Amino acid sequence: MFLGIDHGTTAIRFATSEGQCWELSRCEASQLEAGEILKRVRQNLVRSWVDLVALTYSMGDGISRIVRLEDAPNRGLIQLDGAGQHVGGGTRVFEAISGSGWPTILLPGIHRQSDIDPRLKVFSHCMSPEKVGLAYGVYKKGAPSFIVCDASSNTVTFCVIKGKIIGAIDAPIFAPGLTQGPLDVEAIRAVDAGRMAANQAFNCGGILNKIGHATLEECSQEERILAVESLALFASMEINAMLVLSRDWNEAYPELFLAGSPAPLLVERVANLLGRDVRALNRYEAARGCALIARDVFEGCERILGLEIDRRARHMGAK
Protein backbone atom coordinates (compact mmCIF):
# COMPACT_ATOMS: atom_id res chain seq x y z
CA MET A 1 0.00 0.00 0.00
CA PHE A 2 1.00 3.63 -0.45
CA LEU A 3 0.61 6.42 2.08
CA GLY A 4 0.44 10.19 1.56
CA ILE A 5 0.79 12.80 4.29
CA ASP A 6 -0.43 16.40 4.03
CA HIS A 7 1.23 18.78 6.52
CA GLY A 8 -1.62 21.31 6.72
CA THR A 9 -1.91 24.50 8.74
CA THR A 10 -4.27 23.06 11.37
CA ALA A 11 -4.01 19.28 10.88
CA ILE A 12 -1.86 16.49 9.50
CA ARG A 13 -3.93 14.47 7.02
CA PHE A 14 -3.15 10.93 5.94
CA ALA A 15 -4.51 9.01 2.95
CA THR A 16 -3.82 5.76 1.15
CA SER A 17 -3.78 5.32 -2.61
CA GLU A 18 -6.99 3.27 -2.18
CA GLY A 19 -8.78 6.29 -0.72
CA GLN A 20 -8.84 5.67 3.06
CA CYS A 21 -8.35 8.93 4.98
CA TRP A 22 -7.62 10.06 8.52
CA GLU A 23 -6.44 13.28 10.19
CA LEU A 24 -4.67 14.31 13.37
CA SER A 25 -4.70 17.91 14.58
CA ARG A 26 -1.28 19.52 14.76
CA CYS A 27 -1.89 20.49 18.39
CA GLU A 28 -2.71 16.91 19.36
CA ALA A 29 0.23 15.55 17.35
CA SER A 30 2.59 17.87 19.21
CA GLN A 31 1.63 16.16 22.47
CA LEU A 32 2.22 12.60 21.24
CA GLU A 33 5.34 10.47 21.14
CA ALA A 34 6.43 9.08 17.77
CA GLY A 35 5.39 5.56 18.75
CA GLU A 36 1.87 6.68 19.65
CA ILE A 37 1.51 8.51 16.32
CA LEU A 38 2.54 5.38 14.42
CA LYS A 39 0.16 3.30 16.52
CA ARG A 40 -2.74 5.56 15.55
CA VAL A 41 -1.75 5.56 11.88
CA ARG A 42 -1.77 1.75 11.93
CA GLN A 43 -5.09 1.61 13.76
CA ASN A 44 -6.81 4.01 11.38
CA LEU A 45 -5.19 3.29 8.03
CA VAL A 46 -2.34 0.82 7.76
CA ARG A 47 -3.21 -2.85 7.93
CA SER A 48 -0.13 -4.17 6.14
CA TRP A 49 3.36 -3.18 5.02
CA VAL A 50 3.68 0.27 3.48
CA ASP A 51 5.52 0.09 0.15
CA LEU A 52 6.23 3.83 0.03
CA VAL A 53 5.26 6.99 1.91
CA ALA A 54 5.18 10.46 0.32
CA LEU A 55 5.75 12.94 3.15
CA THR A 56 5.38 16.72 3.15
CA TYR A 57 6.97 18.92 5.78
CA SER A 58 6.87 22.66 6.39
CA MET A 59 8.02 24.90 3.50
CA GLY A 60 10.17 22.35 1.67
CA ASP A 61 12.44 25.13 0.40
CA GLY A 62 15.74 23.30 0.92
CA ILE A 63 15.10 20.79 -1.87
CA SER A 64 13.84 21.14 -5.44
CA ARG A 65 13.59 17.43 -6.32
CA ILE A 66 11.69 14.51 -4.84
CA VAL A 67 14.23 12.74 -2.64
CA ARG A 68 14.47 9.88 -0.18
CA LEU A 69 13.75 11.07 3.33
CA GLU A 70 17.23 10.05 4.49
CA ASP A 71 18.84 12.14 1.74
CA ALA A 72 17.07 15.40 2.64
CA PRO A 73 19.33 17.91 4.41
CA ASN A 74 17.83 19.75 7.38
CA ARG A 75 14.42 18.07 6.86
CA GLY A 76 14.30 19.62 3.39
CA LEU A 77 14.43 23.20 4.71
CA ILE A 78 16.77 26.15 4.22
CA GLN A 79 16.23 26.92 7.90
CA LEU A 80 13.96 25.38 10.50
CA ASP A 81 11.99 28.54 11.24
CA GLY A 82 9.81 30.35 8.72
CA ALA A 83 6.49 32.05 8.12
CA GLY A 84 3.54 30.38 9.82
CA GLN A 85 2.46 28.83 13.09
CA HIS A 86 5.01 26.62 14.83
CA VAL A 87 3.09 24.07 16.87
CA GLY A 88 5.40 21.05 16.75
CA GLY A 89 2.89 18.51 15.45
CA GLY A 90 4.42 18.33 11.99
CA THR A 91 7.84 17.69 13.48
CA ARG A 92 6.47 14.84 15.61
CA VAL A 93 4.90 13.24 12.54
CA PHE A 94 8.15 13.68 10.60
CA GLU A 95 10.04 11.94 13.41
CA ALA A 96 7.45 9.15 13.58
CA ILE A 97 7.67 8.42 9.86
CA SER A 98 11.47 8.71 9.93
CA GLY A 99 11.61 6.04 12.64
CA SER A 100 8.91 3.79 11.17
CA GLY A 101 11.15 1.78 8.85
CA TRP A 102 8.77 2.51 5.97
CA PRO A 103 10.47 3.61 2.74
CA THR A 104 9.72 7.33 2.43
CA ILE A 105 10.17 10.11 -0.09
CA LEU A 106 10.07 13.81 0.80
CA LEU A 107 8.30 16.22 -1.54
CA PRO A 108 9.77 19.68 -2.21
CA GLY A 109 8.02 23.00 -2.06
CA ILE A 110 7.99 25.33 -5.06
CA HIS A 111 10.45 28.19 -4.67
CA ARG A 112 13.17 30.21 -6.36
CA GLN A 113 15.26 27.11 -7.14
CA SER A 114 12.34 25.29 -8.79
CA ASP A 115 11.84 24.89 -12.54
CA ILE A 116 8.96 27.36 -12.92
CA ASP A 117 8.24 30.51 -14.89
CA PRO A 118 11.36 32.59 -14.13
CA ARG A 119 9.30 35.74 -13.58
CA LEU A 120 7.74 34.16 -10.49
CA LYS A 121 11.22 33.81 -8.97
CA VAL A 122 11.08 37.44 -7.91
CA PHE A 123 9.50 35.86 -4.81
CA SER A 124 11.66 33.47 -2.75
CA HIS A 125 8.83 31.02 -2.05
CA CYS A 126 5.73 30.05 -4.01
CA MET A 127 4.04 27.14 -2.24
CA SER A 128 4.67 24.40 0.29
CA PRO A 129 5.03 20.68 -0.53
CA GLU A 130 1.47 19.63 0.32
CA LYS A 131 0.28 21.77 -2.59
CA VAL A 132 2.30 19.48 -4.89
CA GLY A 133 0.19 16.63 -3.56
CA LEU A 134 -2.96 18.71 -4.05
CA ALA A 135 -1.94 19.43 -7.64
CA TYR A 136 -1.21 15.77 -8.36
CA GLY A 137 -4.56 14.66 -7.00
CA VAL A 138 -6.31 17.03 -9.43
CA TYR A 139 -4.02 16.05 -12.31
CA LYS A 140 -4.68 12.33 -11.82
CA LYS A 141 -8.41 13.01 -12.06
CA GLY A 142 -7.82 13.98 -15.68
CA ALA A 143 -7.21 17.75 -15.64
CA PRO A 144 -3.98 18.57 -17.55
CA SER A 145 -4.21 22.36 -17.13
CA PHE A 146 -5.78 23.96 -14.06
CA ILE A 147 -5.60 26.56 -11.33
CA VAL A 148 -6.24 25.72 -7.67
CA CYS A 149 -6.87 28.34 -5.00
CA ASP A 150 -6.44 26.84 -1.53
CA ALA A 151 -8.26 29.39 0.63
CA SER A 152 -8.65 28.58 4.32
CA SER A 153 -6.35 29.61 7.19
CA ASN A 154 -4.23 31.24 4.51
CA THR A 155 -4.58 31.54 0.74
CA VAL A 156 -2.22 29.97 -1.82
CA THR A 157 -2.98 29.73 -5.54
CA PHE A 158 -1.03 27.73 -8.12
CA CYS A 159 -1.15 27.01 -11.83
CA VAL A 160 -0.45 23.77 -13.71
CA ILE A 161 -0.18 23.85 -17.51
CA LYS A 162 -0.09 20.61 -19.51
CA GLY A 163 0.93 18.61 -16.45
CA LYS A 164 3.68 20.95 -15.20
CA ILE A 165 3.64 23.36 -12.26
CA ILE A 166 4.53 26.77 -13.70
CA GLY A 167 4.01 29.06 -10.74
CA ALA A 168 2.19 29.95 -7.54
CA ILE A 169 1.37 32.85 -5.23
CA ASP A 170 2.21 32.05 -1.62
CA ALA A 171 0.29 33.10 1.50
CA PRO A 172 2.39 36.13 2.58
CA ILE A 173 2.20 37.75 -0.87
CA PHE A 174 -1.35 38.54 -2.02
CA ALA A 175 -4.72 37.30 -0.75
CA PRO A 176 -5.33 36.92 3.00
CA GLY A 177 -6.87 33.80 4.44
CA LEU A 178 -9.18 33.61 7.43
CA THR A 179 -6.27 33.57 9.91
CA GLN A 180 -3.02 34.56 8.17
CA GLY A 181 -2.25 37.18 5.57
CA PRO A 182 0.28 39.51 3.96
CA LEU A 183 1.75 42.44 5.84
CA ASP A 184 -0.05 45.67 5.03
CA VAL A 185 1.18 49.19 5.92
CA GLU A 186 -0.26 48.97 9.43
CA ALA A 187 1.56 45.67 10.06
CA ILE A 188 4.86 46.96 8.64
CA ARG A 189 4.67 49.95 10.98
CA ALA A 190 3.95 47.65 13.94
CA VAL A 191 6.97 45.47 13.07
CA ASP A 192 9.25 48.49 12.58
CA ALA A 193 8.09 49.90 15.94
CA GLY A 194 8.93 46.61 17.67
CA ARG A 195 5.34 45.94 18.74
CA MET A 196 5.37 42.52 17.06
CA ALA A 197 7.63 40.22 15.05
CA ALA A 198 7.05 39.83 11.31
CA ASN A 199 5.80 36.27 11.76
CA GLN A 200 3.31 37.47 14.38
CA ALA A 201 2.06 40.05 11.90
CA PHE A 202 1.60 37.33 9.26
CA ASN A 203 -0.19 35.02 11.70
CA CYS A 204 -2.72 37.71 12.62
CA GLY A 205 -3.01 39.22 9.16
CA GLY A 206 -6.13 37.30 8.13
CA ILE A 207 -9.70 38.40 7.60
CA LEU A 208 -11.07 37.20 10.94
CA ASN A 209 -8.46 39.10 12.95
CA LYS A 210 -9.54 42.33 11.24
CA ILE A 211 -13.06 41.87 12.59
CA GLY A 212 -11.89 40.79 16.03
CA HIS A 213 -12.43 37.02 16.00
CA ALA A 214 -10.37 33.83 15.87
CA THR A 215 -12.89 31.53 14.16
CA LEU A 216 -15.98 31.76 11.98
CA GLU A 217 -17.98 30.16 14.78
CA GLU A 218 -17.33 33.20 17.00
CA CYS A 219 -18.78 35.57 14.40
CA SER A 220 -22.29 36.97 14.33
CA GLN A 221 -24.30 36.12 11.23
CA GLU A 222 -23.45 39.52 9.72
CA GLU A 223 -19.73 39.14 10.48
CA ARG A 224 -19.70 35.61 9.09
CA ILE A 225 -21.23 36.79 5.82
CA LEU A 226 -18.63 39.58 5.60
CA ALA A 227 -15.75 37.16 6.27
CA VAL A 228 -16.93 34.66 3.65
CA GLU A 229 -17.59 37.42 1.11
CA SER A 230 -14.11 38.86 1.72
CA LEU A 231 -12.42 35.48 1.34
CA ALA A 232 -14.38 34.80 -1.86
CA LEU A 233 -13.41 38.18 -3.30
CA PHE A 234 -9.70 37.78 -2.59
CA ALA A 235 -9.68 34.16 -3.80
CA SER A 236 -11.30 35.29 -7.06
CA MET A 237 -8.76 38.09 -7.50
CA GLU A 238 -5.86 35.68 -6.94
CA ILE A 239 -7.29 33.12 -9.39
CA ASN A 240 -7.64 35.94 -11.94
CA ALA A 241 -3.97 36.79 -11.42
CA MET A 242 -3.05 33.19 -12.23
CA LEU A 243 -5.31 33.30 -15.30
CA VAL A 244 -3.10 36.10 -16.65
CA LEU A 245 -0.09 33.78 -16.29
CA SER A 246 -2.00 30.88 -17.82
CA ARG A 247 -2.96 32.90 -20.89
CA ASP A 248 0.66 33.93 -21.34
CA TRP A 249 1.46 30.19 -21.48
CA ASN A 250 -1.12 29.78 -24.29
CA GLU A 251 -3.71 28.16 -22.05
CA ALA A 252 -6.75 30.42 -22.10
CA TYR A 253 -9.20 28.16 -20.32
CA PRO A 254 -7.66 26.06 -17.53
CA GLU A 255 -10.04 24.29 -15.16
CA LEU A 256 -10.60 26.10 -11.86
CA PHE A 257 -10.75 24.57 -8.37
CA LEU A 258 -11.11 25.72 -4.78
CA ALA A 259 -9.52 23.84 -1.88
CA GLY A 260 -9.61 24.34 1.88
CA SER A 261 -12.31 23.74 4.47
CA PRO A 262 -14.36 26.87 3.51
CA ALA A 263 -14.43 25.84 -0.19
CA PRO A 264 -18.08 24.66 -0.11
CA LEU A 265 -19.07 28.09 1.29
CA LEU A 266 -17.09 29.95 -1.36
CA VAL A 267 -17.49 28.01 -4.57
CA GLU A 268 -20.77 29.49 -5.83
CA ARG A 269 -19.74 33.07 -5.05
CA VAL A 270 -16.27 32.65 -6.61
CA ALA A 271 -17.84 31.13 -9.72
CA ASN A 272 -20.16 34.15 -10.00
CA LEU A 273 -17.33 36.63 -9.51
CA LEU A 274 -15.19 34.96 -12.17
CA GLY A 275 -18.01 34.09 -14.54
CA ARG A 276 -16.54 30.60 -14.77
CA ASP A 277 -17.28 27.12 -13.52
CA VAL A 278 -15.35 26.44 -10.30
CA ARG A 279 -15.30 23.13 -8.43
CA ALA A 280 -14.61 22.49 -4.75
CA LEU A 281 -12.09 19.85 -3.64
CA ASN A 282 -12.38 17.87 -0.44
CA ARG A 283 -10.00 18.36 2.46
CA TYR A 284 -8.17 15.07 1.87
CA GLU A 285 -7.25 15.82 -1.75
CA ALA A 286 -3.65 16.80 -0.92
CA ALA A 287 -3.01 13.67 1.16
CA ARG A 288 -4.60 11.52 -1.52
CA GLY A 289 -2.43 13.17 -4.18
CA CYS A 290 0.67 12.49 -2.09
CA ALA A 291 -0.32 8.81 -1.88
CA LEU A 292 -0.66 8.70 -5.67
CA ILE A 293 2.79 10.27 -5.99
CA ALA A 294 4.17 7.51 -3.76
CA ARG A 295 2.51 4.87 -5.93
CA ASP A 296 3.73 6.36 -9.21
CA VAL A 297 7.30 6.89 -7.97
CA PHE A 298 7.33 3.30 -6.74
CA GLU A 299 6.20 2.15 -10.18
CA GLY A 300 9.03 3.99 -11.93
CA CYS A 301 7.72 7.45 -12.83
CA GLU A 302 10.62 9.82 -13.60
CA ARG A 303 8.90 13.20 -13.12
CA ILE A 304 5.90 14.46 -11.16
CA LEU A 305 4.29 17.65 -12.51
CA GLY A 306 7.69 18.65 -13.91
CA LEU A 307 9.53 17.89 -10.67
CA GLU A 308 12.58 15.68 -11.04
CA ILE A 309 12.76 12.52 -8.96
CA ASP A 310 16.20 11.83 -7.53
CA ARG A 311 17.75 8.66 -8.93
CA ARG A 312 17.93 6.99 -5.51
CA ALA A 313 14.25 7.74 -4.90
CA ARG A 314 13.31 6.24 -8.29
CA HIS A 315 14.95 2.98 -7.27
CA MET A 316 12.94 2.58 -4.07
CA GLY A 317 10.45 0.32 -5.87
CA ALA A 318 13.14 -2.19 -6.78
CA LYS A 319 12.80 -5.46 -4.93
C-alpha positions as a printed Julia matrix, in Angstrom:
319×3 Matrix{Float64}:
   0.0    0.0     0.0
   1.0    3.63   -0.45
   0.61   6.42    2.08
   0.44  10.19    1.56
   0.79  12.8     4.29
  -0.43  16.4     4.03
   1.23  18.78    6.52
  -1.62  21.31    6.72
  -1.91  24.5     8.74
  -4.27  23.06   11.37
  -4.01  19.28   10.88
  -1.86  16.49    9.5
  -3.93  14.47    7.02
  -3.15  10.93    5.94
  -4.51   9.01    2.95
  -3.82   5.76    1.15
  -3.78   5.32   -2.61
  -6.99   3.27   -2.18
  -8.78   6.29   -0.72
  -8.84   5.67    3.06
  -8.35   8.93    4.98
  -7.62  10.06    8.52
  -6.44  13.28   10.19
  -4.67  14.31   13.37
  -4.7   17.91   14.58
  -1.28  19.52   14.76
  -1.89  20.49   18.39
  -2.71  16.91   19.36
   0.23  15.55   17.35
   2.59  17.87   19.21
   1.63  16.16   22.47
   2.22  12.6    21.24
   5.34  10.47   21.14
   6.43   9.08   17.77
   5.39   5.56   18.75
   1.87   6.68   19.65
   1.51   8.51   16.32
   2.54   5.38   14.42
   0.16   3.3    16.52
  -2.74   5.56   15.55
  -1.75   5.56   11.88
  -1.77   1.75   11.93
  -5.09   1.61   13.76
  -6.81   4.01   11.38
  -5.19   3.29    8.03
  -2.34   0.82    7.76
  -3.21  -2.85    7.93
  -0.13  -4.17    6.14
   3.36  -3.18    5.02
   3.68   0.27    3.48
   5.52   0.09    0.15
   6.23   3.83    0.03
   5.26   6.99    1.91
   5.18  10.46    0.32
   5.75  12.94    3.15
   5.38  16.72    3.15
   6.97  18.92    5.78
   6.87  22.66    6.39
   8.02  24.9     3.5
  10.17  22.35    1.67
  12.44  25.13    0.4
  15.74  23.3     0.92
  15.1   20.79   -1.87
  13.84  21.14   -5.44
  13.59  17.43   -6.32
  11.69  14.51   -4.84
  14.23  12.74   -2.64
  14.47   9.88   -0.18
  13.75  11.07    3.33
  17.23  10.05    4.49
  18.84  12.14    1.74
  17.07  15.4     2.64
  19.33  17.91    4.41
  17.83  19.75    7.38
  14.42  18.07    6.86
  14.3   19.62    3.39
  14.43  23.2     4.71
  16.77  26.15    4.22
  16.23  26.92    7.9
  13.96  25.38   10.5
  11.99  28.54   11.24
   9.81  30.35    8.72
   6.49  32.05    8.12
   3.54  30.38    9.82
   2.46  28.83   13.09
   5.01  26.62   14.83
   3.09  24.07   16.87
   5.4   21.05   16.75
   2.89  18.51   15.45
   4.42  18.33   11.99
   7.84  17.69   13.48
   6.47  14.84   15.61
   4.9   13.24   12.54
   8.15  13.68   10.6
  10.04  11.94   13.41
   7.45   9.15   13.58
   7.67   8.42    9.86
  11.47   8.71    9.93
  11.61   6.04   12.64
   8.91   3.79   11.17
  11.15   1.78    8.85
   8.77   2.51    5.97
  10.47   3.61    2.74
   9.72   7.33    2.43
  10.17  10.11   -0.09
  10.07  13.81    0.8
   8.3   16.22   -1.54
   9.77  19.68   -2.21
   8.02  23.0    -2.06
   7.99  25.33   -5.06
  10.45  28.19   -4.67
  13.17  30.21   -6.36
  15.26  27.11   -7.14
  12.34  25.29   -8.79
  11.84  24.89  -12.54
   8.96  27.36  -12.92
   8.24  30.51  -14.89
  11.36  32.59  -14.13
   9.3   35.74  -13.58
   7.74  34.16  -10.49
  11.22  33.81   -8.97
  11.08  37.44   -7.91
   9.5   35.86   -4.81
  11.66  33.47   -2.75
   8.83  31.02   -2.05
   5.73  30.05   -4.01
   4.04  27.14   -2.24
   4.67  24.4     0.29
   5.03  20.68   -0.53
   1.47  19.63    0.32
   0.28  21.77   -2.59
   2.3   19.48   -4.89
   0.19  16.63   -3.56
  -2.96  18.71   -4.05
  -1.94  19.43   -7.64
  -1.21  15.77   -8.36
  -4.56  14.66   -7.0
  -6.31  17.03   -9.43
  -4.02  16.05  -12.31
  -4.68  12.33  -11.82
  -8.41  13.01  -12.06
  -7.82  13.98  -15.68
  -7.21  17.75  -15.64
  -3.98  18.57  -17.55
  -4.21  22.36  -17.13
  -5.78  23.96  -14.06
  -5.6   26.56  -11.33
  -6.24  25.72   -7.67
  -6.87  28.34   -5.0
  -6.44  26.84   -1.53
  -8.26  29.39    0.63
  -8.65  28.58    4.32
  -6.35  29.61    7.19
  -4.23  31.24    4.51
  -4.58  31.54    0.74
  -2.22  29.97   -1.82
  -2.98  29.73   -5.54
  -1.03  27.73   -8.12
  -1.15  27.01  -11.83
  -0.45  23.77  -13.71
  -0.18  23.85  -17.51
  -0.09  20.61  -19.51
   0.93  18.61  -16.45
   3.68  20.95  -15.2
   3.64  23.36  -12.26
   4.53  26.77  -13.7
   4.01  29.06  -10.74
   2.19  29.95   -7.54
   1.37  32.85   -5.23
   2.21  32.05   -1.62
   0.29  33.1     1.5
   2.39  36.13    2.58
   2.2   37.75   -0.87
  -1.35  38.54   -2.02
  -4.72  37.3    -0.75
  -5.33  36.92    3.0
  -6.87  33.8     4.44
  -9.18  33.61    7.43
  -6.27  33.57    9.91
  -3.02  34.56    8.17
  -2.25  37.18    5.57
   0.28  39.51    3.96
   1.75  42.44    5.84
  -0.05  45.67    5.03
   1.18  49.19    5.92
  -0.26  48.97    9.43
   1.56  45.67   10.06
   4.86  46.96    8.64
   4.67  49.95   10.98
   3.95  47.65   13.94
   6.97  45.47   13.07
   9.25  48.49   12.58
   8.09  49.9    15.94
   8.93  46.61   17.67
   5.34  45.94   18.74
   5.37  42.52   17.06
   7.63  40.22   15.05
   7.05  39.83   11.31
   5.8   36.27   11.76
   3.31  37.47   14.38
   2.06  40.05   11.9
   1.6   37.33    9.26
  -0.19  35.02   11.7
  -2.72  37.71   12.62
  -3.01  39.22    9.16
  -6.13  37.3     8.13
  -9.7   38.4     7.6
 -11.07  37.2    10.94
  -8.46  39.1    12.95
  -9.54  42.33   11.24
 -13.06  41.87   12.59
 -11.89  40.79   16.03
 -12.43  37.02   16.0
 -10.37  33.83   15.87
 -12.89  31.53   14.16
 -15.98  31.76   11.98
 -17.98  30.16   14.78
 -17.33  33.2    17.0
 -18.78  35.57   14.4
 -22.29  36.97   14.33
 -24.3   36.12   11.23
 -23.45  39.52    9.72
 -19.73  39.14   10.48
 -19.7   35.61    9.09
 -21.23  36.79    5.82
 -18.63  39.58    5.6
 -15.75  37.16    6.27
 -16.93  34.66    3.65
 -17.59  37.42    1.11
 -14.11  38.86    1.72
 -12.42  35.48    1.34
 -14.38  34.8    -1.86
 -13.41  38.18   -3.3
  -9.7   37.78   -2.59
  -9.68  34.16   -3.8
 -11.3   35.29   -7.06
  -8.76  38.09   -7.5
  -5.86  35.68   -6.94
  -7.29  33.12   -9.39
  -7.64  35.94  -11.94
  -3.97  36.79  -11.42
  -3.05  33.19  -12.23
  -5.31  33.3   -15.3
  -3.1   36.1   -16.65
  -0.09  33.78  -16.29
  -2.0   30.88  -17.82
  -2.96  32.9   -20.89
   0.66  33.93  -21.34
   1.46  30.19  -21.48
  -1.12  29.78  -24.29
  -3.71  28.16  -22.05
  -6.75  30.42  -22.1
  -9.2   28.16  -20.32
  -7.66  26.06  -17.53
 -10.04  24.29  -15.16
 -10.6   26.1   -11.86
 -10.75  24.57   -8.37
 -11.11  25.72   -4.78
  -9.52  23.84   -1.88
  -9.61  24.34    1.88
 -12.31  23.74    4.47
 -14.36  26.87    3.51
 -14.43  25.84   -0.19
 -18.08  24.66   -0.11
 -19.07  28.09    1.29
 -17.09  29.95   -1.36
 -17.49  28.01   -4.57
 -20.77  29.49   -5.83
 -19.74  33.07   -5.05
 -16.27  32.65   -6.61
 -17.84  31.13   -9.72
 -20.16  34.15  -10.0
 -17.33  36.63   -9.51
 -15.19  34.96  -12.17
 -18.01  34.09  -14.54
 -16.54  30.6   -14.77
 -17.28  27.12  -13.52
 -15.35  26.44  -10.3
 -15.3   23.13   -8.43
 -14.61  22.49   -4.75
 -12.09  19.85   -3.64
 -12.38  17.87   -0.44
 -10.0   18.36    2.46
  -8.17  15.07    1.87
  -7.25  15.82   -1.75
  -3.65  16.8    -0.92
  -3.01  13.67    1.16
  -4.6   11.52   -1.52
  -2.43  13.17   -4.18
   0.67  12.49   -2.09
  -0.32   8.81   -1.88
  -0.66   8.7    -5.67
   2.79  10.27   -5.99
   4.17   7.51   -3.76
   2.51   4.87   -5.93
   3.73   6.36   -9.21
   7.3    6.89   -7.97
   7.33   3.3    -6.74
   6.2    2.15  -10.18
   9.03   3.99  -11.93
   7.72   7.45  -12.83
  10.62   9.82  -13.6
   8.9   13.2   -13.12
   5.9   14.46  -11.16
   4.29  17.65  -12.51
   7.69  18.65  -13.91
   9.53  17.89  -10.67
  12.58  15.68  -11.04
  12.76  12.52   -8.96
  16.2   11.83   -7.53
  17.75   8.66   -8.93
  17.93   6.99   -5.51
  14.25   7.74   -4.9
  13.31   6.24   -8.29
  14.95   2.98   -7.27
  12.94   2.58   -4.07
  10.45   0.32   -5.87
  13.14  -2.19   -6.78
  12.8   -5.46   -4.93
